[in-house]
Amino acid sequence: MVQVTIKDVDEGTFRELKAEAAREGISVGKALSWAVKVWLSEMQKPRLSLLSWKTFKGGKGTQYLSEEIDDILYGEKSGNIS
């Protein structure tokens, strides 16, 4: 194990970390080590670009599906600019 000093840590976030570590019965150092491991593993995951997404044909009757979804989400005829 190594001892480190960490600067510029958000005070509220550190308080939450310390409290959660206490509830779990572990040290702040162990909690911080676990959090860094999780963060590093997330950073290693490949990220997909929108350009890598494949398109598909939905079949007969779906040619206006995106407009219908927009109407449901944003209101009738939301795509029309007057």
C-alpha positions in Angstrom: 0.0 0.0 0.0 1.0 3.5 -0.6 0.1 6.7 1.3 -1.1 9.6 -0.9 -2.3 13.1 -0.4 -5.2 14.1 -2.7 -5.9 17.8 -3.3 -9.0 19.5 -4.6 -11.5 16.8 -3.6 -15.1 18.1 -3.3 -15.9 18.3 0.4 -19.5 17.0 0.1 -18.4 14.1 -2.0 -15.7 13.2 0.4 -18.1 13.3 3.3 -20.4 11.0 1.5 -17.6 8.6 0.7 -16.4 8.6 4.3 -20.0 8.0 5.6 -20.6 5.2 3.2 -17.3 3.6 4.0 -18.2 3.7 7.7 -21.6 2.1 7.0 -19.9 -0.7 5.0 -17.3 -1.1 7.8 -14.3 -0.4 5.5 -11.7 2.3 5.5 -11.9 5.4 3.2 -8.7 4.1 1.5 -10.3 0.8 0.6 -13.5 2.6 -0.6 -11.4 5.0 -2.7 -9.3 2.1 -4.1 -12.5 0.3 -5.1 -14.0 3.5 -6.7 -10.8 4.1 -8.7 -10.8 0.4 -9.9 -14.4 0.7 -11.1 -13.7 4.0 -12.8 -10.7 2.6 -14.6 -12.6 -0.5 -15.7 -15.3 1.8 -17.1 -12.7 3.8 -19.0 -11.4 0.6 -20.6 -14.7 -0.3 -22.2 -14.9 0.4 -25.9 -17.1 3.3 -26.9 -19.3 3.0 -29.9 -19.5 5.9 -32.3 -22.9 6.8 -33.7 -21.4 6.3 -37.1 -20.9 2.6 -36.3 -24.6 2.0 -35.8 -26.3 0.0 -38.4 -29.6 1.0 -40.0 -32.5 -1.3 -40.6 -35.7 -1.4 -42.5 -38.7 -1.7 -40.3 -40.9 -3.1 -42.9 -44.2 -2.1 -44.4 -46.1 0.5 -42.5 -43.1 1.9 -40.6 -42.0 4.6 -43.1 -43.5 7.4 -40.8 -42.5 5.8 -37.5 -40.0 8.5 -36.5 -42.6 11.2 -37.1 -45.2 9.3 -35.1 -42.7 9.0 -32.2 -41.9 12.7 -32.4 -45.7 13.5 -32.3 -46.1 11.4 -29.2 -43.0 12.8 -27.4 -43.2 16.4 -28.5 -46.8 17.0 -29.6 -48.7 16.8 -32.8 -46.9 18.0 -35.9 -43.8 19.2 -33.9 -41.6 18.8 -36.9 -43.5 21.4 -38.9 -41.9 24.9 -38.8 -44.4 27.7 -39.5 
